[in-house]
Amino acid sequence: MMRTLVMVMPYRALVEKARAEGFSVHAVWDRRVAEGIFHDQAEDYLAAVEALADGYALTDFTDPTGFESALRRMVDRVDADALYHVGAEESMLTTYRLAERWGIAVNPAAAISHLNDKRAMRRLLADHGVSPVRCAEADDISAVAGLLAGFRLPVVVKPIDLSGSRAVFLLSDPGELPGYARMLDAYGYTGPLLVEEYLRGPEFSVETLSIAGRHQVIGVTRKVLGPAPLFIEAGHLHPVRDDPRTRQIGELAVQLLDMAGYRTGPAHTEVLWTQDGPRIVESQARLGGDRIPRLVQLSTGVDMERGIFQALRGEPVPAPAPDAATTVAGIAYFELPVGRITAISGIDQIRALDLVDEISFPFQVGDRVPRTVDWRTRHGHVIATGDSRASLQRRLERVRELVAAGVRVEPADPTDGRSAALPVDAAAGTGGAR
């Protein structure tokens, strides 16, 4: 029976829940990755992971030799049953290739590539004639202009291996390419891109847990997108009401997991409902971000984080509670003007409300509010529940009314290349939660 895990960048909650399910967990992290996620709280976060884990090591995920050596030492020292990774995509494929080579992989490396690599996913779908989306591949940004003649503008341009909606851009005119190139430069990205037809319609994500190749749809989440030209989520609602369309969306996600050869663990698959039916946007071999697992737990009673380790033990994947349809959970992100915080009020009052499960407001007086250009630069969030979508929206609106943040409007930082491609009116916020 599998008992000893070496996990790459396991979040604190995953270490806690793995141990609660009887696993011995040995964590491998990269301090710079932690700093990119948790900023000035990174050291405290890593210290908490180290205290919870049975073993702990730091390495550089971007150094192939050093990364492999650190994992090999840990795997050999603890005689690991599995080398496992359900964190950020950037280091996931390397981890699974090593796990496969050493005979301790939970999933084939090819399955991880087919899900996480946007180009590989598009090729896989095209090979099977599933979820057709017109697209073209560019080796780098310099090749994009030459592909535009084959499309009707606007088109979506996206890096094949950046996660978290980073640099996914709606290109309406070739003249926007220099600004988009500066955005890619700010992320240090020089690799290949996809140019895809612009699909229109409501967007969803399918949350799944798999065990030995059997895929359970835990639920479907409705996405709320922010303004173009970026595709940053402004909120999520879970679950979407069960109906034929919802089931078709879930079935398409399961079909992708089957084609990819995914075996065990969580997946998060984004699907857009077009006039021609559902079309897959992308997928990841991990839990959904943006606190979606918390929304799932609040609305259905399913703890997807704990479910990962139940699946690894070979136990049945948890199912939503029978009365799950009576509760809707949502997250909404605040959007403030770009500038300097001069006053804040209402946050403590919101925390005291029974209707609010969680609130995050990461600013203090004097802090600068950046443009929202990716998940890292959003302006905080609130999570709440309701007995219907309408009641949930009323509660989120109530929170919006309570938040009062004075902001002295300032120009966007010209050194932030990630903002270079944004029209000013698309980036400016009006305050409150959307």
C-alpha positions in Angstrom: 0.0 0.0 0.0 1.3 3.5 -0.9 2.3 5.3 2.3 5.4 7.5 1.6 5.2 10.4 -0.7 7.8 12.8 -1.9 5.8 15.9 -3.0 7.1 18.8 -5.1 5.8 22.2 -3.8 3.0 20.8 -1.7 0.9 23.5 -0.3 0.4 23.5 3.5 -3.2 22.3 3.3 -2.1 19.3 1.2 0.6 18.3 3.7 -1.9 18.5 6.5 -4.5 16.4 4.6 -2.1 13.9 3.3 -0.9 13.2 6.8 -4.5 13.0 8.0 -5.0 10.3 5.4 -2.0 8.3 6.8 0.7 9.3 4.4 4.3 10.3 5.3 5.0 13.4 3.3 8.4 14.7 2.3 8.3 18.2 0.8 10.6 19.7 -1.8 10.2 23.5 -2.4 11.9 26.3 -4.3 12.2 29.5 -2.2 11.9 31.8 -5.2 8.7 30.0 -6.3 7.3 30.5 -2.8 8.3 34.2 -2.8 6.4 34.6 -6.1 3.3 33.2 -4.6 3.4 34.3 -1.0 5.6 37.4 -1.2 6.8 38.7 2.2 5.0 35.8 3.9 7.0 33.1 2.0 9.5 32.4 4.7 6.8 31.9 7.3 4.8 29.7 4.9 7.8 27.5 4.1 8.6 27.2 7.8 5.0 26.0 8.4 5.4 23.4 5.6 8.7 22.2 7.1 7.1 21.9 10.5 4.2 19.8 9.2 6.2 17.6 6.8 8.1 14.4 7.7 10.9 15.6 5.5 11.8 18.9 3.8 14.3 20.2 1.3 14.9 23.3 -0.8 16.2 23.4 -4.3 16.0 25.4 -7.5 13.3 24.1 -9.8 14.9 25.9 -12.8 18.2 24.0 -12.4 17.6 20.6 -14.0 20.7 18.9 -12.5 20.2 20.3 -9.0 16.5 19.6 -9.1 17.0 16.0 -10.1 19.7 15.5 -7.5 17.5 16.9 -4.7 14.6 14.7 -5.7 16.8 11.6 -6.0 18.3 12.1 -2.6 14.9 12.5 -1.0 13.4 9.6 -2.8 16.3 7.3 -1.9 16.5 8.4 1.7 12.8 7.8 2.5 12.3 4.9 0.0 9.3 6.8 -1.5 6.3 4.9 -2.9 5.5 7.8 -5.2 7.0 11.1 -6.4 4.0 13.4 -6.7 3.2 16.9 -7.9 -0.1 18.8 -8.0 1.2 22.3 -7.6 2.2 24.9 -10.3 2.6 23.6 -13.8 6.1 24.9 -14.4 8.0 22.2 -12.6 5.4 19.4 -12.9 6.4 17.8 -16.2 10.0 17.4 -15.1 8.9 15.8 -11.9 6.7 13.3 -13.6 9.4 12.4 -16.2 11.8 11.6 -13.3 9.1 9.7 -11.4 8.4 7.7 -14.5 12.1 6.9 -15.0 12.4 5.8 -11.4 9.2 3.7 -11.4 7.3 5.7 -8.8 4.9 7.8 -11.0 1.3 8.2 -10.2 0.6 9.4 -13.8 2.4 9.0 -17.1 4.5 12.0 -18.0 2.8 12.1 -21.4 -0.6 12.6 -19.7 0.8 15.6 -17.8 2.1 17.1 -21.0 -1.2 16.6 -22.8 -3.1 18.4 -20.1 -0.7 21.2 -19.1 1.0 22.0 -22.4 -1.6 24.1 -24.4 0.0 23.1 -27.7 0.1 19.4 -26.9 -3.5 19.6 -25.8 -4.6 21.2 -29.0 -2.8 18.6 -31.0 -4.3 15.7 -29.0 -7.8 17.1 -29.5 -7.2 17.7 -33.2 -5.9 14.1 -33.7 -9.1 12.7 -32.2 -11.4 15.2 -33.9 -12.7 16.4 -30.6 -13.6 20.0 -29.6 -12.4 21.6 -32.8 -10.8 25.0 -32.4 -8.9 26.7 -35.2 -5.4 27.5 -34.2 -1.8 28.0 -35.4 1.6 27.7 -33.7 4.2 30.3 -33.5 7.8 29.5 -32.5 8.0 32.9 -30.8 6.4 36.3 -30.8 8.1 37.3 -34.0 6.2 34.7 -36.0 2.7 35.8 -34.8 2.2 38.6 -37.3 2.7 36.2 -40.2 -0.1 34.0 -39.0 -2.8 36.6 -38.6 -3.9 36.6 -42.3 -5.3 33.1 -41.7 -7.7 34.3 -39.0 -10.6 36.8 -38.6 -9.6 39.3 -35.9 -9.7 39.4 -33.0 -7.8 36.3 -32.0 -6.5 34.9 -28.8 -2.7 34.7 -28.4 -1.3 32.6 -25.5 2.0 31.2 -24.4 1.9 27.4 -24.4 3.3 27.0 -20.9 2.6 29.9 -18.7 -0.2 29.3 -16.2 -2.7 31.4 -14.3 -4.0 33.3 -17.4 -0.7 35.1 -17.7 -0.2 36.8 -21.0 -3.4 35.3 -22.5 -4.3 38.2 -24.8 -7.2 39.2 -27.1 -5.4 40.7 -30.1 -7.7 43.0 -32.1 -5.1 44.7 -34.3 -1.5 43.8 -35.4 -0.5 47.2 -34.0 -0.9 45.7 -30.5 1.9 43.2 -31.0 4.7 45.4 -29.7 2.9 46.0 -26.5 2.1 42.3 -26.2 5.8 41.6 -26.8 6.7 43.8 -23.9 4.2 41.9 -21.7 5.9 38.6 -22.6 9.3 40.2 -21.9 8.1 41.2 -18.4 7.4 37.5 -17.7 10.7 36.5 -19.2 8.9 34.4 -21.8 10.5 33.8 -25.1 8.9 30.5 -26.1 6.2 29.3 -28.5 2.7 30.7 -28.6 -0.7 29.6 -29.9 -2.9 31.8 -32.1 -6.5 30.7 -31.7 -9.9 31.7 -33.0 -11.8 33.9 -30.5 -14.5 31.7 -29.1 -17.6 33.5 -27.7 -19.9 32.3 -25.0 -20.1 31.6 -21.3 -17.1 29.9 -19.7 -17.0 27.1 -17.2 -14.5 24.9 -15.5 -14.9 21.2 -14.7 -13.5 20.0 -11.4 -12.6 16.3 -11.4 -10.9 13.7 -9.3 -9.6 10.5 -10.9 -8.6 7.1 -9.5 -7.0 4.5 -11.7 -8.3 6.0 -14.9 -11.9 6.5 -13.6 -12.8 10.2 -13.7 -15.4 11.6 -11.3 -16.9 15.0 -12.2 -17.2 16.7 -8.8 -18.9 19.8 -10.2 -18.9 22.5 -12.8 -18.0 26.1 -12.0 -19.2 29.2 -13.8 -16.5 31.7 -14.5 -16.9 35.5 -14.5 -14.3 37.2 -16.7 -12.8 40.7 -16.3 -12.5 43.1 -19.2 -10.7 42.5 -22.5 -8.0 42.3 -23.7 -6.9 40.0 -20.9 -8.7 36.9 -19.6 -8.4 37.4 -15.8 -11.2 35.9 -13.8 -13.2 38.4 -11.8 -15.1 35.6 -10.0 -16.4 32.1 -9.9 -19.7 30.5 -8.9 -20.1 26.8 -7.9 -21.9 24.6 -8.7 -23.6 25.2 -12.0 -27.1 23.8 -12.1 -27.2 20.2 -13.3 -28.9 20.1 -16.7 -28.1 18.6 -20.2 -25.7 21.4 -21.1 -23.8 21.0 -17.8 -23.5 17.3 -18.2 -22.2 17.7 -21.8 -19.5 20.1 -20.5 -18.5 17.5 -17.9 -18.5 14.7 -20.4 -16.2 16.6 -22.7 -13.7 17.1 -19.9 -13.7 13.4 -19.0 -13.2 12.6 -22.7 -10.0 14.8 -22.6 -8.7 13.0 -19.5 -9.3 9.6 -21.1 -7.5 10.7 -24.3 -4.6 12.1 -22.3 -4.2 8.9 -20.3 -4.6 10.7 -17.0 -4.8 8.2 -14.1 -5.1 9.5 -10.6 -5.6 12.9 -9.0 -7.3 16.2 -9.6 -7.8 18.1 -12.9 -9.3 21.4 -13.7 -10.6 21.8 -17.3 -11.9 25.0 -18.7 -14.7 24.8 -21.3 -16.5 27.5 -23.2 -20.0 27.0 -24.5 -20.2 28.3 -28.0 -23.0 28.4 -30.6 -21.5 25.1 -31.9 -21.5 23.5 -28.4 -18.7 23.0 -25.8 -15.1 23.8 -26.7 -12.2 23.1 -24.4 -10.1 26.1 -23.6 -7.3 24.4 -21.6 -6.8 22.0 -18.8 -4.4 21.4 -15.9 -3.4 18.3 -13.9 -4.1 20.0 -10.6 -6.8 21.5 -8.5 -8.5 24.7 -9.8 -6.9 27.9 -8.5 -8.7 31.0 -7.2 -10.0 29.1 -4.1 -12.3 26.9 -6.3 -11.7 23.9 -4.0 -13.1 26.0 -1.1 -16.2 26.8 -3.2 -16.6 23.1 -3.9 -16.4 22.3 -0.2 -18.8 25.0 0.9 -21.4 24.1 -1.7 -21.2 20.3 -2.0 -19.4 19.1 1.2 -16.6 17.5 -0.9 -13.1 18.3 0.3 -11.1 17.9 -3.0 -7.8 18.4 -1.3 -8.4 15.5 1.0 -9.9 13.6 -1.9 -6.5 13.6 -3.7 -5.1 11.4 -1.0 -8.1 9.2 -0.7 -7.7 8.6 -4.4 -4.0 7.8 -4.0 -5.1 5.2 -1.4 -7.5 3.6 -3.9 -10.6 4.7 -2.0 -13.7 5.8 -3.9 -13.7 9.4 -5.0 -16.0 11.5 -2.9 -19.4 12.5 -4.3 -21.3 15.7 -3.6 -23.9 15.7 -0.8 -27.5 15.0 -1.9 -28.6 18.5 -1.0 -25.6 20.2 -2.6 -27.8 21.9 -5.2 -29.3 24.1 -2.5 -26.1 25.9 -1.8 -24.1 28.1 -4.1 -20.7 29.4 -3.2 -18.9 32.2 -5.0 -15.7 34.2 -5.0 -15.5 37.8 -6.3 -12.4 39.9 -6.7 -12.1 43.5 -5.8 -11.1 46.0 -8.5 -9.7 49.3 -7.3 -8.3 52.2 -9.3 -4.6 52.2 -10.0 -2.9 54.5 -7.4 -2.1 54.9 -3.7 -4.3 53.8 -0.8 -5.2 56.7 1.4 -7.9 55.2 3.6 -9.5 51.8 4.3 -12.7 51.0 6.1 -15.3 48.3 6.2 -13.0 45.2 6.2 -13.5 44.3 9.9 -17.3 44.8 9.5 -17.3 42.4 6.6 -15.3 39.8 8.5 -18.0 39.8 11.2 -20.8 38.9 8.7 -22.2 35.4 8.9 -22.7 35.4 5.1 -18.9 35.8 4.5 -16.7 32.8 4.6 -13.4 34.5 3.7 -12.1 37.9 2.8 -8.7 38.9 1.7 -7.7 42.6 1.3 -3.9 42.8 0.8 -3.4 46.5 1.1 -2.7 49.0 3.9 -2.7 52.7 3.8 0.2 53.9 1.7 0.4 50.8 -0.5 0.3 51.1 -4.2 -2.6 49.4 -6.1 -1.3 47.9 -9.4 -3.1 47.2 -12.6 -4.7 43.8 -12.6 -2.8 41.9 -15.3 -2.7 38.4 -13.9 -3.8 36.4 -10.8 -0.8 37.8 -8.8 -1.9 41.5 -9.2 -5.6 41.2 -8.2 -6.9 43.3 -5.4 -8.2 40.8 -2.9 -11.4 38.8 -2.8 -14.4 37.7 -0.8 -16.0 34.3 -0.6 -19.7 33.9 0.4 -22.5 31.4 0.1 -26.2 31.6 -0.7 -29.2 29.4 -1.3 -29.4 30.5 -4.9 -27.3 32.4 -7.4 -29.5 35.4 -6.9 -29.1 35.4 -3.1 -25.4 35.0 -3.4 -25.1 37.9 -5.8 -27.1 40.1 -3.3 -24.6 39.1 -0.6 -21.6 39.9 -2.7 -23.2 43.2 -3.6 -23.6 43.9 0.2 -19.9 43.3 0.7 -19.2 45.7 -2.2 -21.2 48.4 -0.5 -19.3 48.0 2.7 -15.8 48.2 1.3 -14.5 51.7 1.3 -11.0 52.3 0.0 -9.7 55.7 -0.7 -7.3 55.7 -3.6 -5.2 58.6 -4.9 -5.2 57.8 -8.6 -1.7 57.6 -10.1 -0.5 56.7 -13.6 0.4 53.0 -14.0 4.0 52.2 -13.4 5.8 52.5 -16.8 8.4 49.9 -15.8 5.7 47.2 -15.5 5.9 45.7 -18.9 3.0 43.3 -18.1 0.7 46.4 -18.3 2.2 47.6 -21.6 -0.4 45.9 -23.8 -3.4 47.1 -21.8 -5.5 50.0 -23.0 -5.9 52.4 -20.1 -9.7 52.1 -20.0 -9.5 48.3 -19.9 -7.2 48.3 -16.9 -8.8 51.0 -14.7 -11.1 49.7 -11.9 -14.0 51.5 -10.4 -13.8 50.0 -6.9 -15.8 47.3 -5.2 -16.3 43.6 -6.0 -17.5 42.4 -9.4 
